[in-house]
Amino acid sequence: MTFTYYGHSCFELSLGGKRILFDPFISGNPKAADVDINSLNPDYVLISHGHSDHIADAEAILKRSGAFAISTYEVIMWLSKKGCENGRPMNHGGSFKTDFGTVKLVNAVHSSDMPDGSYGGNPAGFLINSREGDFYYAGDTALTMDMKLIPLWSKLKVAILPIGDNFTMGIEDAIRAAQFVECNKVIGVHFDTFGFIEIDQEAAKQQFADQNIELILPKIGQSMKL
């Protein structure tokens, strides 16, 4: 399993011989100016909710690559109206078996509307069970007791959690989230993109370490084996 970070909450996993891109927001992120979206050729695109900082490049990438989209019903219907018809609509609690593993849609506490202001449904997170290990991407969320359900379904290799505060969990709640999902390796996302979510990276790593949890804060463009 290889993780590549493209900034904000956008990342790609190489898993089971497939490339899975999450929450494609690149072209609108000045800090990701060196990332060429035309160089991305995912097999799947998973989208947690409809906010533009998670879906802005989805249409362009899906149409060019022919990737298969997985998201909530409302997001998939919105994309289909734009000509992205290769996708799977889901809702909370549902699972979908793919050739890289099983995708389960789980709860996230946030908001969601589409870039054009239309209804975006409820936001979600993703739990993926695979032969190479299980991982949880929380999406944009507050801390929620529903996270305590995650260990009933999987033994996580890594949890990918928002840590920037203001719009999502901050550091302290992300530590609690890691404890809830019983995972001692966390990749932080949704931080430092703009002023509201800037963090002290070294202090954040230390706070996690104090609780015996490893916090990884990847650089944009960085790839790592998990």
N, C-alpha and C positions, 0 to 999 in steps of 0.2 A: 504494500500500500504506500503510494507516494502522494504527498500533499504539496501543492504549489499555490502560493498566495498571490492574488492580483489586487489587493487593497480593499479596504473597508470590510465588507462581509463576503467578498467574492473570492472563491478558491476552487481549485480543481483537484479531484482525487483520481489517481490511476488505480483501478481496483478490478480484479478479475479480468484483466486484459481490456478493460473499457475505461474511457475518460468521462468523468462525471463532473460537470461544472455547476457550481452553486451560486445563486443570486448575482447574476452578471451586471455589475455596475462598474464600468471601467472608463469609458470615454468621457463621462461627466466628472471624473475624479482627477483633479490636477496632479495629485500625488502619484497617479498611475499613468502619467503621460508617456512613459516609455513602454507601456504594454500595448501591443497592436492587436486589437480584437480580431482582425482578419487572420492572425496566426493561430487562433484558437479553433480547434476542430473537435469539439466534444461529441461523444456518442449520446450522452444524456445531459439535459439541463434541468436542475431542480430549483424551484423558486418558492421561497418561504411565504411571501406575501406581495402585495401589489405596489408598495411604495417605490418611487422612482429610483431610490438609492439601492434597490435590490433587483430591479427588472429593466432598467433603462436600455441595456444592450441585448436583451433577450430576443427581441424580434429579429434584429439584424443577424445575430449569431445562429438562431434557429433556421432562418431562411437560407443562409449561405451553407451551413454545415449539414442540414437535414437531420439534426439531432432530435431526439425524442424528449419532449417536455413532460415533467411530472410536477404537479402542483395541486392547489385547491381547485375545486370546481369552477369558481368564479374567475380565477386567473387563467385557467385553460380555456374557458369559453371566450374570454377577452382576447387571448392570443389567436384563437381559431378565427375570430372575426377579422383579424389582420392577416390571415392567410397561413398561419402556423397551425396546421391541422394534425400534425404528428405528435399526439400527446395523450396523457392519461389524467383525467380529472379524479381527484380523491377528496376525502373528507376525514375529519378527525377520528382516529381509532381504526381506520381502514389500513390494510396492508396490500402490497402489490409485489409479486415475485418477478424479478428481472433476471437477466443473465449474469449480473454481477452480485446479486444478493436480494434480500427482501427489504423493501422500503415500507416503513410504517409512519403514518402521519400522526404527530402528537401535538398536544396543546401548547400554544404560546399565548402569553398575555401581552397584548400590544394593540395596535389599530391597523387598518388596511384600507386603502383606496387605490384605484388605478391612476396612472399618470394623467389621464384625461379627466379625473374627478369622478369617474363612475364607481359603482359599488365594487369593493374588492373582497368581500367575504371576510372570514376570520383568518388571522395569521396562524402559522403553523411552524412546527419544528419537524425534523426528520430523524428517525432512528433506523439505522441500516445494519442488518445482520449479514455477515459475509464469511466466506471461508478464510479470509485474511484477517478477520477480526471485526468486532462490532464498534460502531461509532455513533455519536449523537451530535447533531447540529441543532442547537436550540432555536435558531432564527433570532429575530428581535423579540425579546421577552423580558418581563419582570421575573423575579424569583416566584416560583409557584410550587405549592405542595404536590402538584401533579408530577413533578420531577422525581418524587419518591417512587413512582411506578416504574421508572426506567429499569432499575435492577431486577424487576420481576420478569422482564423480557430479554435481558441481555447482560453480558459481562463486558463492560466497555474497555476498549483499547485506548480510546481517546475521546474527550468531549470538546466540542468547539462551541465556545460561549461568548456572547457579547459582554464587553467589560467597560465600555466607555461612559456609563452613567447617563443621566439626563433623559435620554430616550429609551434606555434599556437598563438592565442591571448595571450596577457599578462593581467595584472590586470586592467589597465585603459580601454582597449578595451573590456574586459569581463564585466566591469561595464556598458559600453555603450550598449553591447549586451543585458544585463538584462533589461536595459531601453527600448531598441528596442522591445523586446519580451513582455514587460510589466509584469515582474515577479519580486517580491521582496524577493524571496527565491531561492538561488543558491547553488548548490553543486559543488564544484570545483574538477576537475580531471586533469590528464596529468600534474602533478607537482611533483617535488622532486625525481623522479625515478632515474635520473642521473644528472650530473653536469650542463648541458645546461639549465635545466628547474627547478633549485632549486629556491625557493622563501622564503621570510620572511613571515611566516604564520600569525603572529600577526599583522604585518603592513598591510597585504592584507585584513584581516578581518576588520581592522579599516577603510581602504579606502572604502570598501563596505558599512560599517555602516554609514560613513559620507554622503552617498547618500541614506540612509534609505533602504538599501538592506542587508539582512542577508546572509553572506557567511559561509557555512558549509564545513569544511575540514576534512573529515572522516579519521579515522585510519584504516589501513588494517585489515580486519576481523570484523570491526564494523558494526552492524546492527542498523537501526533506523526506526521508524514509520514516515511516511510522511503525 
